[in-house]
Amino acid sequence: MRVGVLTGGGDCPGLNAVIRAVTKSLIRHGHCKVLGIADGFEGLMGAAPRAQPLAWDQVSGILHMGGTILGTSNSANPLKDEATLAQVARNVRTLGLDVVVAIGGDGTMSLAHGLQAIGLACVGVPKTIDNDIALCERSFGFDTAVATVTESLYRIECTASSHHRVMIVETMGRHAGWLALEGGVAGAADIILLPEIDYDLDVIVQRCREREQRQRYTIICIGEGAKPRGGAQTVREQVAHSPDPVRLGGVAHALRQQLQPHLKSEVRATVLGHVQRGGDPTPFDRVLATRFGHHAAQLVIDGRLGHMVALQNGLIGSVQIAQVANTQRTVPPDHELITMARDIGVCLGD
Ligand code: F6P
């Protein structure tokens, strides 16, 4: 069997751990040749495919490394038009691939689903710091990103308390607030603003004023997809040709402008940005990524193609890629973490 492995979408810590586990499991099983495809689906879109065999030694010593040894792309669109699709099909034939293990987020799963139309069999592995893939309670990369947000909030708190300021810290996460919520709770934010709960400026002003009287500083953790009631999300840029062209970002600066005139304290904004995507995976993510990679190899070996590895109730299993394509898992407003945050006095902006 010839198995291609690719990493698609934005990178996140733990991708190399998956590549290592898939490759080693398939090599140990025998009868499998593993090829690493360069730069996600982009490696299958050119005049010639860009892929090379992955040997045991090439995937050794990479478990702890951030990024991806294969490269990735979050703007490549193999479904762009008929000509691109035909080229992908030719490249898959040239490489003699029986199946592609696509390690990616909801965008990659949607592309993998679409590619089944040209007979390309895929097995999916969910990755993202956003933790927003449907039917999977935890994607690897998220735990590491939460740790980065948590540490950043502590650093910000040190300077906030010294200067008696209101500090706004913006996390990634797109339309899902998981990263802001878990990072905000772990980093003891006073106000947590999520894309799922539109914020009311008056409520935030009120909370900051209360804190001006007592603690004299306030930490606000805001997900990049958050928006004011009746307002719109803050778009950083549009990436032409990308299957999902909108890039969010900058809401922390917008909120700073809105808040400052109402407060005595100075307000500052920090956008954490791509720092959240880098670094070595935490032990939790290394183990989860290895479990995911191992299970993906099992799906290939068992011929359960068209499936994505998933974590549900703490157990590794799989769901059909068709079930998760073109959908996202956002934070339910009645989620236990939200109720808990409210009960311990965190302001959710509503
Ligand atoms: O999906 C992962 C993610 O990091 C999002 O949280 C963020 O909105 C987006 O990717 C950023 O994309 P880019 O790397 O193209 O700026």
Boltz pocket constraint, residues with backbone or C-beta under 6 A from the ligand:
constraints:
  - pocket:
      binder: B
      contacts: [[A, 10], [A, 11], [A, 74], [A, 105], [A, 128], [A, 129], [A, 130], [A, 172], [A, 173], [A, 174], [A, 224], [A, 247], [A, 248], [A, 277]]
      max_distance: 6.0
